[in-house]
């Protein structure tokens, strides 16, 4: 459902008051003062749920108030003690989420591997299921090669082929026979097809793969999907898993922190091998270190294949390294005895990408006190930190032959020649630097407290960071125990990012998600595709990036589609609103929804705008000649989800 036609006047009115009166965040907002009153207990509960989760679910406010906000926070700070088995059961439908990068590349072959098989450099797997995927990709590869050859000899013919109106498909009778089979038989029949017949099947299914695989095991479903594009299976399941975790995990603060750190150490999913490396990166590097020591997280990201590939450090070679100079390996002993000086002439490729982002984005910050010379020296330190077969899911290795020899000088510290240990020493220096403490704590306070966090709070957090050896959990405790976090002015003062808005809407409505991909496409339309930030800076956490009338329209349309049951793959329980059955009282319904979705935190302006339009048949759902017809509860709910109050946390 989208807003158009007769609903447009209401939309214009809503956008007007939202943008002018409610969305001018930061301009009319006062800074907290020492005399500012603190929040009442219910608001304190709502505030904690809004800031430390992806949004409260129905009943969360009462549950947390009964438990006690402080006790609930302590639980969230120790996720290992929280039962998350219900989420884990959902995630069993996505086997790739538990695979290593090597297993992903083996089961869902990337194009370089298919090319190697086509050239006779690699062999097909013996496993029947895997082989079907490989054979399908080989057929597609050979078809592309044929078209490429044709284009070189006859561009006109190639153009005609490219513009072919419709690919051939399986006959309707054969498709009907497949649909009539039980799921396992259908799957086995597909495995037994010839390559050409499988290709026709792929063309026939188009957008019905999800329906075609209904009832199959997760691995069977993946295999059918991979016949067309194995790489897409890997990336889609990664996206699906992130959404499901955000919506359903009981370990909400861990998921929020995982999202925060992934954004801080951003890696773009669209870059080559990172499509296969990101599952392990988030699962094995980011999430386990979300509450640990910052230095451990820093080392884990530095040695992560995903980061090494994304920022090209795996290609960085010391200009005076053995690898560059081509010195035979048996000469190494002479170098160790200082009997062989580095030869000049042949140079290697020093890549500064990681060194620069390590200093600017991961640790010190742009004004952290480093120079371009430091960037170059850090890049020299990390030469030799590389990968083994990244396109096949290989892991981190240190290659001494690619490492730049000699001492380095980083931030005034002399780094003695020590191979891989040089990098660990630099990471230790950075992790304990005062600029790192301030930069990291500023970002944490920006995410959880304010777009412009109070300097006193940042300094307090930074002192804890330095005193507690970068213990992230202790830094969060300092923030959560500070008066600045609980100031009344911070209540519903942070604008939600598209991800936060979408997930909080799903949680508030109790959505049951059977297919997360349509939700992911909605996020892409809102300008925040998951894992889709190309620059190392990641996505902004500040309001000015996300606040404009076009963004509001996109959010409103999402909210209305969700509450009207028009969002494919997502269902709402008919009774999830707890609205009075067959009630003709629109005001009563509105009041109940305001309580259910917003804990009654609705401004008079928002309430009056919606209330004034309840008699409009497009809003209320009534016919002019049937005033007793119940109001359109979904429409009213959608408008509340699109309200300024729900847009903020």
KESEKOL-967063 format. One record per residue: residue in three letters; x, y, z of N, C-alpha, C in turn. Coordinates in steps of 0.05 Angstrom, whole numbers, plus 5000, padded with zeros to 4 digits. Layout:
% residues N
AlaXYZXYZXYZ
...
END
This chain:
% residues 649
Unk501749765000500050005000501850255000
Unk501150444984502550704984500450924986
Unk501451154995499651384998499451534972
Unk497151544961496751694936493851764934
Unk493051874911490251934906488952104927
Unk486752004938485152164957486552194984
Unk488652034989490052055014492152275014
Unk492752384990494952574987494552825004
Unk492252945006491953185023492753125052
Unk492052895062492852815089495852795091
Unk497052675070499952645071501352915071
Unk500453095055501653365054501453495081
Unk499153475093498753585120500653455140
Unk500853195139502553045158505553115154
Unk506353125129509153195123509753475133
Unk507853655129508253935137508853955166
Unk507153835183507553865212509853705222
Unk510353465209512653305218515253445212
Unk515553555188518053675180518553935194
Unk516454105197516854365208516854365239
Unk514854225250514454255279515954035295
Unk516253795283517353575299520153485290
Unk520853515265523253395255525553595254
Unk525253835265527454025266529153955290
Unk530153705290531653615314534253755316
Unk535053805341537553935346537354235346
Unk535354345333535154645331533554755354
Unk531354615361529754715383530254555408
Unk532154365407532554195430534554315449
Unk533854335474535654455494537554245505
Unk539954345512541954175524541254115553
Unk541753885563541253825591542854005609
Unk541654075632543054225652542954075678
Unk544554155697544754015722542054015737
Unk540454225731537854235746535554105731
Unk536153965709534053835693532953595708
Unk530353565710529153335724529753075709
Unk529952865723530352605711527652485703
Unk527752255688525352135678523851985700
Unk521151975697519551805714520151515707
Unk519351335724520151055721519250935695
Unk516650985687515750865662517250975638
Unk517751235638519251355616522151255616
Unk523251205640525851095642525950815629
Unk523950665633523750395621523550415591
Unk521750595581521450625552524050725540
Unk525350915554527851025544530050805541
Unk530250635562532250415561531550225538
Unk529050165534528349985512528850105485
Unk528350365482528750505457531750525450
Unk533350565470536250615464537950365464
Unk537150165479538849925482537749685467
Unk535549715453534449505436533749625409
Unk532749465391531749565366528849655368
Unk527949685392525149785397523649575414
Unk521949675431520449495448518349335434
Unk517949085442515748925433513348965452
Unk511048875443508748905460509148755486
Unk508648895508508948775534511648815547
Unk513648915531516348945541516449155564
Unk514949365561514949585581514149475608
Unk511849325609510949215634512949005645
Unk514048845627515848635636518348755648
Unk519548955635521949075645521449235671
Unk519149365673518449515697518249315721
Unk517049085716516748885737519448775746
Unk521248745727523848635733525648855746
Unk525249095736527049315745528949385722
Unk529049645715530649725692533649655696
Unk534649715720537449665725538149365723
Unk536449195733536948915731536748815702
Unk534848925687534648845659537148925644
Unk538149165649540649255636542949065642
Unk543148985667545248795674545048535658
Unk542648445654542148205638543148245610
Unk542348475598543148525570546148555567
Unk547548645588550448675586551848405588
Unk550348195594551547925595549747735578
Unk549947765552548147615534548447315536
Unk550747225544551246935546549346805566
Unk548146955584546346845604543446855595
Unk542946965571540146995562539546775542
Unk537346645546536446425528535446545502
Unk536746475480535946575454535346335435
Unk534346125446533845875431531645915410
Unk529746085415527546125395528746255370
Unk530546445373531846565350533546355335
Unk535146205351536846005338535345805322
Unk532945745331531245555316530445675289
Unk529845935289529246065263531646065245
Unk534046105256536446125239537345855228
Unk536245635238536945375226535945355197
Unk534145525189533145525162535245645143
Unk537445745153539445885137542245755142
Unk542745525131545245375137547745535132
Unk547745715112550245855106551246025129
Unk549546095147550346265170552246125188
Unk552345865188554145715205556545615190
Unk556845665164559045565149561445745150
Unk563845625148566345775146566445905118
Unk568246095114568546215088569346015067
Unk571045825075571945615056569545435049
Unk567845365068565545205062563545345044
Unk563245605048561545765030562445755001
Unk565045804998566245804971566045524958
Unk566245314975566145044964563344964956
Unk561345044973558644964967557245154948
Unk558145404946556845604929559045734912
Unk559945594892562445674878562445954866
Unk564546114871564746374859565646344830
Unk565446564815566046544786568946464780
Unk570946564795573646474789574046174790
Unk572646044809572845754812571545624788
Unk569245724779567845614756569545644731
Unk570845874729572645924706574945724706
Unk576045674730578245484732577445204724
Unk574945124731573944864723573544844693
Unk572445064681572045074652574745044637
Unk576845144649579445144636581044884643
Unk579744704659581044454665583044474688
Unk583044694703584944724724583944614751
Unk581344584753580044474776578044264767
Unk577144084785575243874778572643924791
Unk570543794780567843814792567743644818
Unk566143724837565843564862564343304856
Unk564943104872563642844868560842844880
Unk560343014901557743014914555643104894
Unk553442954893551342994873550043264875
Unk549543344900548143604904549943834896
Unk552443824906554344044898554744044868
Unk554943814857555543794828553443924811
Unk550943904820548744034805549144334804
Unk549944454826550444744827552744814808
Unk554944664810557244724793556544694763
Unk555044484756554344434728552644664718
Unk550744754734549044974726550645224721
Unk552645274738554345514734556245484710
Unk557145244705558745194681557145244656
Unk554645154655553045204632552645504627
Unk552145654649551845944646554446074637
Unk556645974648559346094640559846044611
Unk559445794602559945734574558045884555
Unk555545924564553746084548554746374545
Unk555746484567556746764566559246774548
Unk560846574549563246574532562446554503
Unk560446394496559546374469558446644459
Unk556846774476555747034469557947244465
Unk560047224481562347404479563747364452
Unk564047114444565347054419563647154396
Unk561047114398559247214377559347514374
Unk559547644397559647944396562048044382
Unk564247884384566747974371566647944341
Unk564947764331564747724302562247844290
Unk560147874306557647984296556148134317
Unk556748394320555548554342552548574338
Unk551648564314548748574309547348334320
Unk548448094315547347854325547247844355
Unk549547944367549647954396547548134408
Unk547148364394545148554404542348424403
Unk541848274382539248144380538847934402
Unk541047784408540847584430540447714457
Unk541847944461541648074486538848184491
Unk537548274470534848384472532648184468
Unk533347934469531247724466529047774486
Unk526547784477524347854495523847654517
Unk524447404513523747214533525446964530
Unk526646874553528246634553526446394550
Unk527446174537525845924535525245804563
Unk523045674565522245554591521445264587
Unk521045124609520044854608517044854599
Unk516244654584513444634577511644634601
Unk509244754599507344774621506744494633
Unk506544294616505844024626508043924645
Unk510643974638512743884656512944044681
Unk512344304680512244464704510044374722
Unk507744314711505444224727506043964741
Unk507543784727508343534739510143574763
Unk512043764760513843824782512343944806
Unk510544124801508944244823507344044838
Unk506543824824504843624836506343434855
Unk508943434853510643254869510843354897
Unk511343164915512043244943514843354942
Unk515543534962518043684960520543534955
Unk520943304970523443154966523643034939
Unk521442924929521442814902521943024881
Unk520843264885521243484867524243554866
Unk525543564890528343624891530043414877
Unk529443164882531042944870530642944839
Unk528243014830527843034801529443254789
Unk529743484803531343704792534243614791
Unk535243474811538043384811538543194787
Unk536543044780536842854758536542974730
Unk535843224728535443354702538143404688
Unk538043424662540343504647540843804651
Unk543243884645543944164649542044354633
Unk541444284609539644444592536844464604
Unk535944244615533244234626533144404652
Unk535344384668535444554692535344844685
Unk536744914664536845194655534045294647
Unk532545114634529745184627528045214652
Unk528645044673527045064698527545334711
Unk530145414712530745674724529245894711
Unk529145894685527646094670524646084676
Unk523645844680520845814685520045914712
Unk521745874732521045944760520846244764
Unk522646394751522746694755522746764784
Unk520546884794520446974821518946784840
Unk518546534831517046334846518846124860
Unk521346184862523245984874522445924903
Unk521646134918520946104946518545914948
Unk516645944930514245764930514945484921
Unk516745464901517545214890519045044911
Unk520545174929522145024949520644994975
Unk518145084977516645055002516444765010
Unk517144705034517044425044519644275041
Unk521544385026524244255024525844315049
Unk527944155053529744215075531244475068
Unk532344615088533944855083536144815062
Unk537544585064539744535045538744485017
Unk536444355015535244314988534344574976
Unk533144744993532345014983534745174973
Unk536845174989539245314980540245214953
Unk540244954950541244834925539644934901
Unk536944924903535245024881535845314875
Unk536045484896536645764892539345804880
Unk541245634887544045664877544345584848
Unk542445444837542645364809542845614792
Unk541445824800541446074785543846254793
Unk544246294819546346474828547246394856
Unk549246224858550146134885551146354903
Unk552446554891553346784907551046924921
Unk548846944907546547084917545346944942
Unk545546674942544646524965546146604990
Unk548746634987550446705010549746985020
Unk549547175003549047455011546147485021
Unk544247355008541547375017541147265045
Unk542347035051542046915077543447075099
Unk545647205092546947385111545147615118
Unk543847735098541947955102539547855119
Unk538447625111536147515125536847475154
Unk539247365160540047305187540247555204
Unk541347765192541548025207538848135215
Unk536948125196534248225202532848055223
Unk533147795221531847625240533047655268
Unk535547685270536847735296535947995308
Unk535848205291534948465302532048465311
Unk530348315298527548315305526948125328
Unk528247885328527347675347529247615370
Unk531747705369533647625389532847735417
Unk533047575437532647665465535247815474
Unk537347765461539947905468540048165451
Unk538248335457537948575440540348765441
Unk541448805465543748985466546148875451
Unk546448615452548648495436548348545407
Unk545848525397545348575369545748865362
Unk544949045379545449325375548449385374
Unk549949265393552749305393554149175370
Unk553248945361554348825337553948995313
Unk551549115310551049305289552849545291
Unk553249645315554949885320557849825311
Unk558949595321561749545315562149465285
Unk560149335273560449275245560549535229
Unk558949735237558849995224561550135229
Unk562650105253565150235260567450115243
Unk567549855241569549715225568149615199
Unk567149805184565449735162566949585140
Unk565549385128566449245104564149235085
Unk564549295060562549305039562049035026
Unk559548945026558948675016559348644986
Unk559348874972559448854943562148834931
Unk564248804948566948794937567948504936
Unk567848384913569048124907568747914928
Unk570947814939570947594957569547654983
Unk569147914990567747975015564947875016
Unk563747804993561147684993561147415008
Unk563447285007563847025020565047055048
Unk566247275054567747315078566147445101
Unk563947585094562547745113561047575134
Unk560147335127558747165146560547105170
Unk562947025164564846965185565747215200
Unk566047435185566847685197564947775219
Unk562347775213560447865233560147655255
Unk560147395248559647185267562047135285
Unk564447135274566747045289568547275299
Unk568247505286570047735293568447945309
Unk566248035299564848265311563148175335
Unk561247985331559447925353560847815378
Unk562747635377563947535401565547745417
Unk566347965404567948175417566348425424
Unk563648415421562048645424562248775451
Unk562748615472562948725499565748685512
Unk567648595495570248535506572148765506
Unk574748705505576848905504577049015476
Unk577349275474577549405447579949295432
Unk582149255446584549155432584148885420
Unk582648715433582048445422580448475396
Unk578448655397576748705374578448825351
Unk580249005358581949135338583748935324
Unk584948755340586648545328585048355311
Unk582648275320580948095305580148215278
Unk579548475278578848595252581248625234
Unk583548685246585948725230586748465216
Unk586348235229587047975218584747845203
Unk582447985202580147865189580547865158
Unk580047635145580247635116578347845103
Unk576047895115574248085103575448365103
Unk576648445125577948715126580448735109
Unk582048525110584448515094583848535064
Unk581648415055580848425027579548695021
Unk577748785038576349035033578149275030
Unk580149305048581949535046584649465033
Unk584749235019586949165001589549115015
Unk589549085041592149035054593348775047
Unk591648585038592748325030594548345005
Unk594348574991595948614967598448784973
Unk598548894998600749075004603348925009
Unk605349014994608048884995610149095001
Unk611949035018614149225025615849275001
Unk616449534995618149604972620949474973
Unk621949424997624649305000624449015010
Unk622148895007621848625017623148424999
Unk623548185009624647964993622947904969
Unk620347924973618447864952618848054929
Unk619048314935619448514915622048494900
Unk624148444915626748444904627448174891
Unk625747974896626147714882628547564893
Unk629247614918631547474930630847184935
Unk632446994926631846714931631546654961
Unk629846464966629146404994631546315010
Unk633446174998635746075013637646285022
Unk637146545012638846765021637846885047
Unk635646785057634546905082636546895105
Unk638046675107639946655130642046865129
Unk642746955104644747165102643547435112
Unk641047475105639747725114639547725145
Unk638947495156638747485185641347545199
Unk643547495185646247545196647247825188
Unk645547975175646248245166648548235145
Unk648848015131650947985111649948055083
Unk647248105081646148165055644348415058
Unk645048635047643448875048641248865027
Unk638949005032636849005012637749114985
Unk637048974964637749074938635749284929
Unk636649454912634949664901634049594873
Unk632149754863631249704836628449624835
Unk627949364835625149264833623649334858
Unk621249464855619749564877617149404880
Unk616149394905613549264910611349474913
Unk608949384917606749564919605849604948
Unk606549834960605649904987602850024985
Unk600949904999598150004999597550125026
Unk596650385026596250525051593350535060
Unk591550395045588750405052588150335081
Unk589150095089588550005116589850185137
Unk592350265132593750435151592350695156
Unk591250805134589751065137587151025152
Unk585650825145583050785158583350685187
Unk585550535192586050445220586450695238
Unk587850895229588351125245585951315245
Unk584751365222582651565220579951465229
Unk579251215223576551125228576350915250
Unk578350755254578250535274579250615301
Unk581150805303582350865328582451165335
Unk584451305325585051575335582951785327
Unk581751755303579951955293581452155276
Unk580052305259581352475240583052695253
Unk582352775277583952975291585552845314
Unk586252605311587552455333590452495337
Unk591752665320594552725325596552565308
Unk595652445287597452295270598052465245
Unk600152385230600952525206600952325182
Unk601352435158601452265135603852075137
Unk605952165150608351995155607551755172
Unk605851795192604851575208603351375192
Unk601651475173600051305156601951115140
Unk603951235128605851085112607350875129
Unk608150965153609650775171607850545180
Unk605350605186603450395193603050195170
Unk602850305146602550135122604949955119
Unk607350055125609849895123609749675145
Unk608749745168608549545190606849305182
Unk604549365168602649155162603149015135
Unk605349065122606048915098606448625107
Unk605548435091605848155098603348045112
Unk601648215122599048125133597248085109
Unk596947835101595647775076593747535079
Unk592947425056590947215055591946985038
Unk590946745044591446515028588946445013
Unk589046474986586746404969584146544978
Unk584046804978581646944988579046874973
Unk579246824947576846764932575846474937
Unk577346324952576446064960576046044990
Unk575746285003575246295031577646245049
Unk580046295038582446255054582646455076
Unk584346395097584546555120587046735121
Unk587446865143589647045147592246885150
Unk594346995137597046885140599047125141
Unk601247085155603347285153605547185135
Unk606147335114608147255095610647435099
Unk612647325112615047475119616447585095
Unk616247435073617647525048616447775036
Unk613947845044612648085034612848315054
Unk613948255077614048455098616448645094
Unk615948905098618049105095620049075118
Unk622549045112624549015133625249275146
Unk626649265168627649505182625749605203
Unk626649805218625049935239623150135227
Unk620950185242619050385234618550575258
Unk617550815252616951015272614051095271
Unk612451015290609551065290608751225315
Unk607751465311606851635333609051675354
Unk611451695344613751735362614851485375
Unk613651255369614551005380616350865359
Unk618650775367620350625349619550335349
Unk618750235326617949955323620249795312
Unk621449625329623749465321622849245302
Unk624649155284623948945266623148685281
Unk620648595276619648365291617548215275
Unk617448265249615548115232612648175239
Unk611047965243608247995249607748145276
Unk609648125294609348245321609348555319
Unk610448665297610448955294607549055292
Unk605948915277603148995275601648975301
Unk602148765316600848735342601748955361
Unk604249045359605249255376603849525369
Unk603549575344602249825335599349825344
Unk597949595341595149575350594949625380
Unk596849525395596849565424597249865431
Unk599049995417599450285421596950435415
Unk595650375393593250515385590950465404
Unk590650215413588350145430588550285457
Unk590950365465591350495491591850795489
Unk591450905465591951185461589651355470
Unk590051585484587851755493586051845471
Unk587151895447585451975425583551755416
Unk584451505418582651285412580451265432
Unk581151295457579051285478576951505473
Unk577751745467575851955463574251915437
Unk575551825416574151785390572051565392
Unk572851335404571051105406568651185425
Unk569251305447567151375466565251595455
Unk566351765439564551965426562551825407
Unk563551625393561751475375559651315391
Unk560551195412558651045429556451235441
Unk557351465451555451655462553651775440
Unk554651805416552951895394550851695387
Unk551551435388549551225382547451205404
Unk548251225429546451165451545251405465
Unk546551635463545651865479544652095461
Unk546352215445545652455430547352485406
Unk546252615385547852675361550252865368
Unk549953015389552053185399552453135428
Unk553852915435553952825463555453025481
Unk554653055506555953235524558853165528
Unk560753355526563553305530564153175556
Unk562753255577563253145604562752835604
Unk560652755590560052465589562252325573
Unk563052425550565152305534567752275549
Unk568452485563570952485579570752275601
Unk568452255614568052055635568351765624
Unk567151725601567251455588570151405579
Unk571551605569574251575559576151505582
Unk575751625606577351555629576951255637
Unk574451165635573950885641575350705620
Unk575150785595576450635573579350595579
Unk580750805587583650795592584250645617
Unk582650685638583150565664582550265663
Unk580550185648579649905647580749745623
Unk582949845611584249705589582349665565
Unk580749875560578949865537576649665539
Unk575849605564573649425569571049555560
Unk569849455539567549585527565149565546
Unk564849345559562549315578562749525600
Unk565149565610565549765631564950045621
Unk565650105597565150365585562150405582
Unk560650205574557750225572556550265599
Unk557550125619556450165646556850455655
Unk559150565650559650845657557551025643
Unk557050975618555051135603552251095615
Unk551550855621548850795630548350875659
Unk550550915674550251015701550551325703
Unk550851445680551251735680548651885681
Unk548452115693545952275692545352365664
Unk547352405647546852505619545152305603
Unk545552045608543951855592541051865600
Unk540351935624537651935634536352205635
Unk537552405624536252675624533652665608
Unk531652805619528952805606529152915577
Unk530953095571531153205544532052995524
Unk533152775533534052575514531852375507
Unk529552395520527352205516526252245488
Unk526252035471525352045444526552275429
Unk529152315432530552545419532352455397
Unk532852195394534652095373532951995349
Unk533452095325532052005302533051725294
Unk531251545289531951275281533151265253
Unk535151105249536051045222533950875208
Unk534050845182532150675168532050385180
Unk534350275187534350005199532950005225
Unk533450205242532250215268529250265266
Unk528450425246525550475243524150225233
Unk525250095213523949855202523749635223
Unk525949575237525949365256524149425280
Unk524149675289522449755312519549725304
Unk518849785279516049745270515249455270
Unk517049285261516548995261516248885290
Unk517948985308517748895335515248995349
Unk514549245344512149365356509549235348
Unk509549135323507049015312507048715316
Unk509148595327509248305330509248155304
Unk510648265284510648145258511847865258
Unk510747685242511747415238513047415210
Unk515647385208517047415183517747135172
Unk516647075149517346825136519346865114
Unk519547105103521447165082522447455087
Unk524847485098525847755105526747915080
Unk527047795057528147945034526548185026
Unk523848175025522348415018522848645038
Unk523348585063524048785082526748905075
Unk528648735067531348835060531149025036
Unk529348955017529049134994527849405002
Unk526049405022525049655032527249825044
Unk529149705058531349855069533149965047
Unk533449815026534949905003533650154991
Unk531050144989529550374978529850624996
Unk530250575022530550795041533450895043
Unk535150775027537950875026539750745046
Unk538950515058540650375077540750075072
Unk541749985049541849695044543749565064
Unk542949345075544649205095547249125084
Unk549449185098552149125089552849275064
Unk551349485058551549615032552949895032
Unk554149965055555650215056558350185042
Unk558750315019561250275004563650395018
Unk563550645029565950755041566450635069
Unk568950645077569650535104568250675127
Unk567250915122565851065144563350935153
Unk562150755137559650625145557350825143
Unk555150765156552750935156552751135179
Unk551751375173551551575194549451505215
Unk549951585240548151545262546551795268
Unk547052005253545952265259543452335243
Unk541752505254539152565243539352695215
Unk541352875212541353035187541652865162
Unk542752625165543052445142540352325133
Unk538552285152536152125147533552295147
Unk533752545155531252705158530752885134
Unk528752815119527752975097525052875089
Unk523553025074520752955067520652695050
Unk522652655033522652415016522952165034
Unk524752185054525251965072522751905088
Unk521352115097518852085112516751945096
Unk516552015071514551885053515151585050
Unk517751515047518551235045517851085070
Unk518351205093517751075118514751045122
Unk513251245115510351235117509151015100
Unk510150995076509150785058509850505068
Unk512250475080512950215092511050155115
Unk510550345132508850305155506050215147
Unk504950355127502250295117502150025104
Unk504249955088504349695076504449475097
Unk506049515117506249315139503649275153
Unk502349485162499949455178497549375161
Unk497649415135495549325117495849035108
Unk498048915116498548635107499548615079
Unk500648835068501548835040504448795037
Unk505848735058508748685057509248395054
Unk510048315030510348025024512347895043
Unk511647655052513447505070513247585099
Unk511447765106511047855133508047855140
Unk507347715161504547705169504247825197
Unk501947955201501248055227498847895238
Unk499047825263496847685276494347865276
Unk492047745268489647905266488948045293
Unk489847925315489148045341491548185354
Unk493548245338495948355350495548635361
Unk493548775352493149055360491549075386
Unk490248855394488548855418486349075416
Unk485549125391483449325387480749205393
Unk478849375402476149265408474849155382
Unk473948915384472748795361470148935353
Unk469848985327467449105316466849375329
Unk468949515339468449775351468049985330
Unk466150155334465650375315466750635327
Unk468150615349469150855363472050895354
Unk472451075334475151125324476951245344
Unk475951415361477551545381478551345402
Unk476851155409477650945428479850775415
Unk479550705390481550545376484250705374
Unk484050955368486451125366487851135393
Unk486351175415487551195441488950925449
Unk487650705442488850445449491450395433
Unk491450475408493850445392496050625401
Unk495350865410497351045420498750925445
Unk497250785461498250655485499950415477
Unk498950255458500250005451502950055437
Unk502950255419505350295402507250505413
Unk506150695429507850915437507750975467
Unk506650785483506350825512505151095518
Unk503251175501501751425504503551675501
Unk505951645490507651875486507052005459
Unk504752105456503852235431503352525436
Unk504452695420504052985424501153055416
Unk500153275427497553365420497253415390
Unk499453515379499453575350498953325333
Unk500453115340500152855325497352745329
Unk496452735354493852635360491652785346
Unk491753055346489753215333489653185303
Unk492053155291492153125262490752865253
Unk491452645267490252385261487252385268
Unk486652485291483852485301482052645282
Unk483052865272481453035254480752895228
Unk482352705221481952565195480552295197
Unk479752225222478551965226475851935211
Unk474552155205472052145191472452105161
Unk474852145151475452105123475251815116
Unk473551725097473251445091475951305083
Unk477751465072480351345064482051285089
Unk481551415111483051375135481551185154
Unk478951245158477451095178476550825168
Unk476350795141475450535131472350525129
Unk470950735136468050725136467050805108
Unk464650705102463150805079461451035089
Unk460951235071459351465080456551375088
Unk455551165075452851075082452850845103
Unk455150795115455350585135457050685159
Unk456050875174457650995196458350795218
Unk456950575220457450385241459750195235
Unk460850205211462950025203465450085220
Unk466849875230469249915247471350075231
Unk472950235245475050395232477250215221
Unk478750325203480950185191483350185210
Unk483449985228485449985249488249985237
Unk488649825216491349805204492250075194
Unk490450225182491150495172491950675194
Unk490450675216491050855239493750765251
Unk494150505253496650415264498950495247
Unk498650475221500750555202501450845205
Unk499451015208499951295211501451355237
Unk500851205258502251245283505151145281
Unk505650935266508350845262509951055246
Unk508551195229509851405213509951675227
Unk508951685252508951945266511652025275
Unk512052285281514652375291515552235317
Unk513652175334514352045359515551765355
Unk514351615336515451345332518051355316
Unk518451565300520851595285523251645302
Unk522751705328524951775346525151565368
Unk527451545379527851345401529251485425
END
